[in-house]
Amino acid sequence: MIDLYNGGYVTEARDIHLGIAGLSKGLLKFGNPTGVKYAMNKLGFNVGPARMPMTIMEDAGKSELDELLHEAAAYLSADHSLYRIRKAA
């Protein structure tokens, strides 16, 4: 997103920003590291669970973050067409 913006692709950068805005807000809601670690694990990065004194996310929070990850999935993929623009720039 930042590379696109710096490369003059402001509209494309804005599209990514808007595409992941819900996920960003959700991650803030569930905090760091609990929500972030949950999301990273769901995306395939093996970062493990949050350590004490942090708690494991409750099922309701997991469901909400799963939905937000699903909504943002296209913008999180390196195969997304906007990422190809960045590589070509």
N, C-alpha and C positions, 0 to 999 in steps of 0.2 A: 504494500500500500504506500509506504513512504518512498520507495524507489519510483513508483509510478508518479506520485505527486512531484517529486524532485525532477523527474524526467519530462514534466509538462503534461502528463496524463491526469489532469485534475478530476475530470468527470469519472474516469475509471477508478481512481483512488477513493473518491467519494462513494462510489457504488460498493466497494469493498467495506468501507467504514460503516455504511448503513446496513450492509449485509451481516456484519458481525456485532452491531450495536447491542442487540438483545442479549447475545452471549456475554458481551463485556459487562453489561449491567447485572446479569445473573451471577457472574463470577464475583463481582463486588458484593452482591447480596450474601453469598455463601462464604465469602472470605478466602483469605490466603493463609495457610496452604490447603485447607480442606477442600474447597470447591475447585481450586486450580488442579490439585493432585487428582481428584476424581475425573475431571475433564481430560487431563493429560493421559491418564490410564485408559479412558474410553477411546481416545484417539490413537491408541497403540503404543504410547510411550510408557515404558515400564518404570514409573517413578515411585511405586509403592504407596502405601497408605500414609496418612498424616500420623505423626508420632505424638505421643502424650506430651503435653496435656491437651492437645487438640483432640477433638472427637471425630468419629466416623460420621459421615453424612447420613441423615435419616432418609428413608425411602421416598418421602414426598419431595425432598430436595433433589434426590437423584433423578426422579421422574421429571422434575422441572428442568434440570440441567440437560438431561437427555433430549428433551424437546428443543431446547435452545441450541444444542449441538447439531441436531437434525436440521433445524432452520438455517444454520450457518454453514452447513457441510460443504456446499458448493464453493464458498469463499475460503474455506480452510484447505482446499485441495490444490496441490501443485499443478494439477491438470487443468485448473480453471483457465478459461481463455484470457483473463486479465493478467495472469502470471506469464502467459506466453508473450504478451505485449512487452512486459518488463524485460524478459530474456532477449527480445529482439532489439530493444532500445539501446 
